[in-house]
Amino acid sequence: QVQLVESGGGLVQAGGSLRLSCAASGRTSLLNVMGWYRQVPGNQRELVATITKGGSTNYADPVKGRFTIARDNAKNTVFLQMNSLKPEDTAVYYCNADTYFRDTYWGQGTQVTVSS
């Protein structure tokens, strides 16, 4: 089992920045890809960014050039630096972790609200 705890959400004005963190605990040696997803009520959860244990990254088109995902393998933590935030970035952001056995784990979610 892997537990994920997110932090860093909040309210920010358009153009501002926020940094999300997600700390993993439990069987962290099994972790492979970690990432962030977001969900707006009534919509499906969508990919924001992922990062492999080796550091390869993948971003959704709407956040490319504004968001940066990073990972500290020694601390089993993944970060999402969000710059130039827009009102359409408002959502609940979820941390995700996949293991080498293709198990998937989710954090509890953290609210990000961008005011115009």
N, C-alpha and C positions, 0 to 999 in steps of 0.2 A: 504493500500500500504506500501511496505517496500523498502527502497533504500539501496544499498550496495556500498561501496566505498573501493576499494583495494589500497594498497600501499606496497612498499618494493621490487618490482622486480628490475632486473638489470642484469649486466654482471659479471660473476664470473668465476674463473678458476676451473677446475676439482679438486675435493677434498675440495673445499671451502664451505662456508655456506651463506645462506640468510634467512631472516625472513620476511614472508608476514603477513600483517594485513588486516582485513576487518571490517569496522565499519558499523553497521546497524543503520538506522534511520527510523522514521515513526511509524508504528504500531508494535513496537518491542515486545509488550506483547504477540503477537500471534506466535512468533518464536519458533520452535521446534528443528528440526535438522539443523545444519549448517555444511558447508563443503567446500572442495576445489576440483575442477576438473581442468584438463588441456587438451589442444588441440594443436596439430601440424597441420599445413596446409595440407589439403588432407586427414586427419584422423578424426575419430569421437572423440568427447569430451569424456574423460575417467575420472573415479573416481580416486582421490588421497587419500582423507581421509574425514571422517565425524565425528561429535561429537554431541551427544544429549544434551539437556539442563541439564540433570543430570550428564553428563560427560562421558558417554560411548562412546568409540571410535571404529572406523573401518578404516583399512588401505588397500590400494591396495598392492598386493604382491611385486611389484617392489620397493616400498618405505619403506617397513617394516624394522625397525631397523635404518633407516636413517632420516626419517621425524617424527615430532611430532606435533600433532594438539592440541590446547588448546583453552579455551574459557573463557571470562570474562563476565558473565551474567549481572553484574551490569553496565558494559560499553557497552553491546551489541556488543562485538567485538570478533572475532575469529582470531586465529593466526596459522601460519604454519611455524615451525622451520625446515629448510631443511639443513641437514648436509651431508658431504661426497657426494657432488653433482657430477653427471656424465653428460657427454655431452648428453646422451639420456634423461635427465631431461629437456632439452631445450623445451620450449613450452610457450603458453599463459596460465596463470593460472587464473581461474575464481572462485570467491567466490559464494557460493550457499546457499540459505536459504529456508527451507520449513516451512510452518506454520501448526498449528494444523488443519486447514481446507484444508490442502494439496495443498495450493497455493505454487508455486515455483518462486523464484526471483533469478536473476543473477546480478553480478557486471559487470563492463565494461571490466574487464580483465587486467592483468599486465604481461608484458613480462619477462620471465626468460631465460637467455642465459648462457650456461655453455661451456666454451671453453676448448679444450683439450690441 
